[in-house]
């Protein structure tokens, strides 16, 4: 299929799915003007309007709805053809779009990405870092790394690893200078909680509650309080002496890390390999 036509169809389908030309432009690394030109070209080539336009919204015409479904079918065929070509040539190409928690940007993805870059010379990686749940289909993502329980049963998950949460406090915090051998020795008024570990019964009600683990780590480092932190993310802070591990004999509930995929079958080899490399590296941690 003509690469220019594929580009135009991607611009059209992502504009529809995101209900935004600017959103499609950002994702496809195009200008809004270029996306608009692609849509106009499609309308001119088909001789029919695909959108109802006003100053605020874009809505599909009846013809646009039919054409959207046709585009999905054609892009799916083009994707399968690309995968077959890659299998024959053993040369993966294109893009892998990955969604990961913000805390993973602190170094947990560096080694896997280095390895994948060496293996996939013609593959580009796009990372979206967020702790908020995102619909993989709408985002057009190939996979997402998720921690904790999975609530969406429509997605296909691959278990990567189980990690421990450990109680930590900054070495500079006044409580770190006191002997702490049990939970009752911990001050009740400075526990920093994260949404994913707020159910640990041994710990008090959090004084501060966050939905971003990287911020929980930073507040702990800054001496605001103590917190349950993911061991792989803070191991180097403990080794450097910036953080102290509290209650070293305590083991709480581990949290699971999964790779979540939008489909179960016909997964591209480059995505499969990405999951494999992530799993190998996370297990070594």
HUTA-V257508 format. One record per pair of residues at least 4 apart in sequence whose ideal C-beta (glycine too) atoms are under 6 Angstrom apart, sorted by the first residue. I is the first residue (numbers start at 1). J is the second residue. D is the distance in whole Angstrom. If there is no record, write none. Layout:
BEGIN
i=I j=J d=D
i=I j=J d=D
END
This chain:
BEGIN
i=1 j=6 d=6
i=1 j=78 d=5
i=6 j=78 d=6
i=8 j=38 d=5
i=8 j=42 d=5
i=9 j=71 d=4
i=9 j=75 d=6
i=10 j=14 d=6
i=11 j=24 d=6
i=11 j=35 d=5
i=11 j=38 d=4
i=12 j=42 d=6
i=12 j=71 d=6
i=13 j=71 d=5
i=14 j=18 d=6
i=14 j=24 d=4
i=14 j=27 d=6
i=15 j=21 d=5
i=15 j=24 d=4
i=16 j=68 d=5
i=17 j=138 d=6
i=18 j=23 d=4
i=18 j=24 d=6
i=21 j=32 d=5
i=21 j=35 d=5
i=22 j=32 d=5
i=24 j=28 d=6
i=24 j=35 d=5
i=25 j=30 d=5
i=25 j=31 d=6
i=25 j=32 d=5
i=25 j=35 d=5
i=30 j=34 d=4
i=30 j=35 d=5
i=43 j=49 d=6
i=43 j=50 d=5
i=48 j=63 d=5
i=49 j=61 d=5
i=50 j=64 d=4
i=50 j=67 d=6
i=51 j=58 d=5
i=51 j=64 d=6
i=52 j=59 d=5
i=52 j=61 d=6
i=53 j=58 d=6
i=60 j=64 d=4
i=60 j=65 d=5
i=71 j=75 d=6
i=83 j=268 d=5
i=86 j=92 d=5
i=92 j=120 d=5
i=92 j=123 d=5
i=92 j=270 d=4
i=93 j=122 d=4
i=95 j=124 d=5
i=95 j=126 d=6
i=96 j=125 d=5
i=96 j=142 d=5
i=96 j=274 d=6
i=97 j=126 d=4
i=97 j=141 d=5
i=97 j=142 d=5
i=98 j=127 d=5
i=98 j=143 d=6
i=99 j=128 d=5
i=99 j=134 d=6
i=99 j=141 d=5
i=99 j=144 d=4
i=100 j=104 d=4
i=100 j=129 d=6
i=100 j=145 d=4
i=101 j=131 d=5
i=102 j=129 d=5
i=102 j=131 d=5
i=102 j=212 d=6
i=102 j=214 d=5
i=103 j=213 d=4
i=103 j=214 d=5
i=103 j=233 d=5
i=104 j=108 d=4
i=104 j=109 d=5
i=105 j=129 d=5
i=109 j=113 d=5
i=111 j=281 d=5
i=112 j=277 d=5
i=112 j=278 d=5
i=112 j=281 d=5
i=115 j=277 d=5
i=116 j=120 d=6
i=116 j=277 d=6
i=123 j=270 d=6
i=131 j=211 d=6
i=131 j=212 d=5
i=134 j=139 d=5
i=136 j=141 d=5
i=136 j=144 d=6
i=136 j=262 d=4
i=137 j=262 d=5
i=142 j=271 d=5
i=143 j=259 d=5
i=143 j=261 d=5
i=143 j=271 d=6
i=144 j=260 d=5
i=146 j=258 d=5
i=146 j=260 d=5
i=147 j=255 d=5
i=147 j=257 d=5
i=148 j=196 d=5
i=148 j=255 d=6
i=150 j=157 d=5
i=155 j=260 d=5
i=156 j=261 d=5
i=156 j=264 d=4
i=157 j=258 d=4
i=157 j=260 d=5
i=158 j=259 d=4
i=158 j=275 d=5
i=159 j=258 d=6
i=160 j=257 d=5
i=160 j=259 d=6
i=160 j=278 d=6
i=160 j=279 d=5
i=160 j=282 d=5
i=161 j=257 d=5
i=161 j=282 d=4
i=161 j=283 d=5
i=162 j=254 d=4
i=162 j=256 d=5
i=163 j=230 d=6
i=163 j=231 d=6
i=163 j=232 d=6
i=164 j=231 d=5
i=164 j=254 d=5
i=165 j=197 d=6
i=165 j=228 d=4
i=165 j=252 d=5
i=166 j=231 d=5
i=166 j=245 d=6
i=167 j=228 d=6
i=167 j=246 d=4
i=167 j=247 d=6
i=168 j=220 d=6
i=168 j=229 d=5
i=168 j=243 d=5
i=168 j=245 d=6
i=169 j=173 d=5
i=169 j=176 d=5
i=169 j=226 d=4
i=169 j=244 d=6
i=169 j=246 d=6
i=170 j=221 d=6
i=170 j=223 d=4
i=171 j=176 d=6
i=171 j=241 d=6
i=171 j=244 d=5
i=172 j=223 d=5
i=173 j=223 d=5
i=175 j=187 d=5
i=176 j=244 d=5
i=180 j=185 d=4
i=180 j=246 d=6
i=183 j=202 d=5
i=188 j=204 d=5
i=189 j=207 d=6
i=190 j=207 d=6
i=190 j=225 d=3
i=191 j=203 d=6
i=191 j=204 d=5
i=191 j=206 d=5
i=191 j=207 d=6
i=191 j=225 d=6
i=192 j=208 d=5
i=192 j=216 d=6
i=192 j=219 d=5
i=192 j=225 d=5
i=192 j=227 d=4
i=193 j=198 d=5
i=193 j=206 d=3
i=193 j=209 d=5
i=194 j=210 d=6
i=194 j=213 d=6
i=194 j=216 d=5
i=195 j=211 d=5
i=197 j=228 d=5
i=200 j=252 d=6
i=210 j=215 d=5
i=210 j=216 d=5
i=216 j=227 d=5
i=217 j=229 d=6
i=219 j=224 d=4
i=220 j=227 d=5
i=229 j=234 d=5
i=231 j=235 d=6
i=232 j=285 d=4
i=234 j=243 d=6
i=237 j=242 d=4
i=237 j=243 d=4
i=238 j=243 d=5
i=238 j=245 d=6
i=259 j=275 d=5
i=267 j=271 d=5
i=267 j=272 d=5
END
